[in-house]
Amino acid sequence: MAVIETKFSIGDVVYRAGIVPTTKQHPCPDCKGERKWKAISPAGTEYEFTCPRCSTSFQSNRDLSLRYQSYEPSITRLTIGSVKVDTHEERGNQYMCVETGVGSGSVYYESDLFTSHEEATTVAKLKASEADTKVEWVAKLYDTTLSLSDYELTNAEREANKAAHSALMSKIRDFFDDLEWSDDVDAMRKRVEEFRNAA
């Protein structure tokens, strides 16, 4: 009679080598870790504001983000509670564990389970490294150069100048409309004089 042996038996303590996704962040190339910028206007006014690249929680251009996804090793200590022999499965026999449910719960493959924490850690690190290089959305590097024009710097003075410019452009448009629809030269001259006095 044939005897089938399994690597682990009920009651054995094992360590599962797994990986988990994690969010990391590249060092900011723009503020060099200061998390703020300084800007000096042509008039000599100095402004200081938080770095728009590494201090913001939202960016319309995802390629400017310094955050990226990576995988980290994950080691789980488990106790074998059930054994299912499968001589056809590439990854080996299947096990259910006390900690995650026996009969109804998670199923673990033999190829992911180890007798020592150290061995499981070594394998998990290799798995994480492989996932980082093979999964496209993880492997992509966010190294797009940031340009200042992507951000709008505002203050009260700038807003006031913007409003004044808008009002002036509106007056100029009205002035040229009046000239275009004037009936005679005298009416045009009168309108020009009114514009000069109002300026």
Kinemage of the C-alpha trace (Angstrom):
@kinemage 1
@onewidth
@group {chain A} dominant
@subgroup {mainchain}
@vectorlist {calphas} color= white
{ca met a 1} P 0.000 0.000 0.000
{ca ala a 2} L 1.305 3.454 -0.967
{ca val a 3} L 2.049 5.921 1.811
{ca ile a 4} L 1.619 9.636 1.082
{ca glu a 5} L 3.733 11.941 3.190
{ca thr a 6} L 3.194 15.687 3.572
{ca lys a 7} L 5.736 18.312 4.485
{ca phe a 8} L 3.618 19.498 7.427
{ca ser a 9} L 1.273 17.760 9.833
{ca ile a 10} L -1.646 18.928 11.958
{ca gly a 11} L -0.355 20.928 14.918
{ca asp a 12} L 2.880 22.050 13.210
{ca val a 13} L 3.838 25.719 13.523
{ca val a 14} L 4.736 27.220 10.124
{ca tyr a 15} L 5.608 30.601 8.681
{ca arg a 16} L 3.949 31.877 5.540
{ca ala a 17} L 6.068 33.962 3.148
{ca gly a 18} L 3.829 36.627 1.648
{ca ile a 19} L 3.914 40.189 0.356
{ca val a 20} L 1.764 43.264 0.964
{ca pro a 21} L 1.450 46.447 -1.120
{ca thr a 22} L 2.605 49.647 0.551
{ca thr a 23} L 2.739 53.332 -0.395
{ca lys a 24} L 6.119 55.051 -0.317
{ca gln a 25} L 7.406 58.455 -1.353
{ca his a 26} L 10.508 59.467 -3.291
{ca pro a 27} L 12.624 62.301 -1.814
{ca cys a 28} L 11.316 65.615 -3.165
{ca pro a 29} L 13.720 66.972 -5.820
{ca asp a 30} L 12.160 70.444 -5.671
{ca cys a 31} L 12.275 71.472 -2.007
{ca lys a 32} L 15.085 69.075 -0.962
{ca gly a 33} L 13.096 68.026 2.102
{ca glu a 34} L 12.387 71.581 3.336
{ca arg a 35} L 8.667 71.170 2.444
{ca lys a 36} L 8.471 74.863 1.495
{ca trp a 37} L 9.523 77.181 -1.320
{ca lys a 38} L 10.659 80.771 -1.448
{ca ala a 39} L 9.994 83.056 -4.404
{ca ile a 40} L 11.076 86.645 -5.013
{ca ser a 41} L 9.040 88.791 -7.379
{ca pro a 42} L 10.739 91.224 -9.823
{ca ala a 43} L 9.657 94.005 -7.426
{ca gly a 44} L 11.637 92.348 -4.639
{ca thr a 45} L 8.730 90.971 -2.591
{ca glu a 46} L 9.585 87.619 -1.018
{ca tyr a 47} L 6.974 84.892 -0.700
{ca glu a 48} L 7.131 81.593 1.208
{ca phe a 49} L 4.659 78.762 0.659
{ca thr a 50} L 4.374 75.034 1.177
{ca cys a 51} L 5.958 72.868 -1.491
{ca pro a 52} L 3.188 72.134 -4.006
{ca arg a 53} L 4.780 68.846 -4.997
{ca cys a 54} L 5.345 66.966 -1.744
{ca ser a 55} L 2.873 68.727 0.588
{ca thr a 56} L -0.267 68.351 -1.500
{ca ser a 57} L -2.754 65.507 -1.206
{ca phe a 58} L -4.122 65.972 -4.749
{ca gln a 59} L -2.463 66.614 -8.091
{ca ser a 60} L -4.142 66.903 -11.470
{ca asn a 61} L -0.993 65.503 -13.117
{ca arg a 62} L -0.303 62.105 -11.551
{ca asp a 63} L 3.140 61.914 -13.153
{ca leu a 64} L 4.305 64.718 -10.820
{ca ser a 65} L 3.454 62.676 -7.737
{ca leu a 66} L 6.330 61.467 -5.571
{ca arg a 67} L 4.231 58.653 -4.104
{ca tyr a 68} L 4.622 55.184 -5.524
{ca gln a 69} L 3.479 51.655 -4.776
{ca ser a 70} L 5.873 48.965 -3.673
{ca tyr a 71} L 5.714 45.525 -2.091
{ca glu a 72} L 7.011 44.591 1.346
{ca pro a 73} L 7.694 41.109 2.756
{ca ser a 74} L 5.007 39.794 5.099
{ca ile a 75} L 5.586 36.851 7.449
{ca thr a 76} L 2.638 35.174 9.190
{ca arg a 77} L 2.965 32.586 11.970
{ca leu a 78} L 0.364 29.846 11.577
{ca thr a 79} L -0.591 26.493 13.082
{ca ile a 80} L -1.602 23.696 10.704
{ca gly a 81} L -5.188 22.602 11.338
{ca ser a 82} L -6.083 20.696 8.177
{ca val a 83} L -4.139 18.975 5.366
{ca lys a 84} L -5.343 18.402 1.792
{ca val a 85} L -3.087 16.282 -0.408
{ca asp a 86} L -2.960 17.227 -4.096
{ca thr a 87} L -0.322 15.433 -6.173
{ca his a 88} L -1.250 17.399 -9.294
{ca glu a 89} L -0.987 20.945 -7.946
{ca glu a 90} L 2.317 22.648 -8.830
{ca arg a 91} L 2.408 24.603 -5.589
{ca gly a 92} L 2.032 21.465 -3.525
{ca asn a 93} L -0.452 20.328 -0.912
{ca gln a 94} L -2.955 22.693 0.644
{ca tyr a 95} L -3.346 23.552 4.289
{ca met a 96} L -5.848 25.351 6.465
{ca cys a 97} L -4.692 26.885 9.720
{ca val a 98} L -6.128 27.351 13.179
{ca glu a 99} L -5.623 31.128 13.137
{ca thr a 100} L -7.576 31.703 9.898
{ca gly a 101} L -10.207 28.968 10.060
{ca val a 102} L -10.303 25.208 9.539
{ca gly a 103} L -13.028 23.890 7.251
{ca ser a 104} L -14.014 27.437 6.335
{ca gly a 105} L -11.190 29.937 5.990
{ca ser a 106} L -7.989 30.685 4.117
{ca val a 107} L -6.144 28.004 2.156
{ca tyr a 108} L -2.342 28.016 2.034
{ca tyr a 109} L -0.099 26.243 -0.463
{ca glu a 110} L 2.853 24.198 0.684
{ca ser a 111} L 5.263 26.233 -1.454
{ca asp a 112} L 4.501 29.341 0.656
{ca leu a 113} L 5.000 27.689 4.062
{ca phe a 114} L 8.283 27.209 5.934
{ca thr a 115} L 9.429 25.745 9.229
{ca ser a 116} L 11.500 28.794 10.240
{ca his a 117} L 10.872 32.523 10.326
{ca glu a 118} L 14.271 33.183 8.753
{ca glu a 119} L 13.611 30.994 5.720
{ca ala a 120} L 10.176 32.552 5.204
{ca thr a 121} L 11.695 36.041 5.436
{ca thr a 122} L 14.299 35.253 2.772
{ca val a 123} L 11.638 33.955 0.371
{ca ala a 124} L 9.253 36.849 1.091
{ca lys a 125} L 11.987 39.387 0.309
{ca leu a 126} L 12.622 37.678 -3.032
{ca lys a 127} L 8.892 37.714 -3.800
{ca ala a 128} L 8.630 41.427 -2.974
{ca ser a 129} L 11.626 42.259 -5.146
{ca glu a 130} L 10.204 40.267 -8.035
{ca ala a 131} L 6.796 41.927 -7.716
{ca asp a 132} L 8.392 45.402 -7.717
{ca thr a 133} L 10.129 44.731 -11.032
{ca lys a 134} L 7.395 42.762 -12.811
{ca val a 135} L 4.209 44.646 -11.943
{ca glu a 136} L 4.032 47.657 -14.287
{ca trp a 137} L 2.163 50.068 -11.996
{ca val a 138} L 4.639 49.304 -9.199
{ca ala a 139} L 7.790 49.413 -11.323
{ca lys a 140} L 7.039 52.839 -12.887
{ca leu a 141} L 9.297 55.622 -11.587
{ca tyr a 142} L 7.763 59.022 -10.944
{ca asp a 143} L 10.560 61.292 -12.108
{ca thr a 144} L 8.734 63.866 -14.210
{ca thr a 145} L 10.307 67.309 -13.830
{ca leu a 146} L 8.174 69.822 -12.018
{ca ser a 147} L 7.759 73.271 -13.547
{ca leu a 148} L 6.625 76.258 -11.532
{ca ser a 149} L 3.986 77.107 -14.146
{ca asp a 150} L 1.997 74.087 -13.007
{ca tyr a 151} L 1.058 75.944 -9.850
{ca glu a 152} L -0.740 79.185 -9.239
{ca leu a 153} L 0.712 81.522 -6.663
{ca thr a 154} L -1.853 83.982 -5.333
{ca asn a 155} L -1.985 86.814 -2.853
{ca ala a 156} L -4.239 89.824 -2.264
{ca glu a 157} L -2.084 92.168 -4.340
{ca arg a 158} L -2.081 89.848 -7.321
{ca glu a 159} L -5.859 89.428 -7.147
{ca ala a 160} L -6.333 93.196 -6.950
{ca asn a 161} L -4.099 93.742 -9.994
{ca lys a 162} L -6.002 91.085 -11.889
{ca ala a 163} L -9.338 92.764 -11.120
{ca ala a 164} L -8.010 96.199 -12.127
{ca his a 165} L -6.667 94.834 -15.403
{ca ser a 166} L -10.005 93.189 -16.158
{ca ala a 167} L -11.895 96.441 -15.525
{ca leu a 168} L -9.507 98.411 -17.749
{ca met a 169} L -9.859 95.924 -20.608
{ca ser a 170} L -13.640 96.202 -20.340
{ca lys a 171} L -13.453 100.029 -20.632
{ca ile a 172} L -11.164 99.781 -23.671
{ca arg a 173} L -13.533 97.355 -25.391
{ca asp a 174} L -16.477 99.720 -24.742
{ca phe a 175} L -14.452 102.655 -26.090
{ca phe a 176} L -13.670 100.938 -29.397
{ca asp a 177} L -17.267 99.753 -29.744
{ca asp a 178} L -18.467 103.345 -29.356
{ca leu a 179} L -15.981 104.561 -32.000
{ca glu a 180} L -17.036 101.847 -34.415
{ca trp a 181} L -20.722 102.766 -34.180
{ca ser a 182} L -20.316 106.579 -34.095
{ca asp a 183} L -22.361 108.414 -36.764
{ca asp a 184} L -19.925 111.278 -37.442
{ca val a 185} L -16.476 112.687 -36.685
{ca asp a 186} L -17.752 115.035 -33.972
{ca ala a 187} L -19.285 112.154 -32.036
{ca met a 188} L -16.004 110.242 -32.308
{ca arg a 189} L -14.002 113.223 -31.026
{ca lys a 190} L -16.401 113.662 -28.129
{ca arg a 191} L -16.047 109.991 -27.173
{ca val a 192} L -12.202 110.179 -27.323
{ca glu a 193} L -12.257 113.234 -25.034
{ca glu a 194} L -14.530 111.448 -22.546
{ca phe a 195} L -12.187 108.454 -22.519
{ca arg a 196} L -9.127 110.632 -21.903
{ca asn a 197} L -10.827 112.488 -19.014
{ca ala a 198} L -11.921 109.230 -17.410
{ca ala a 199} L -8.415 107.666 -17.563
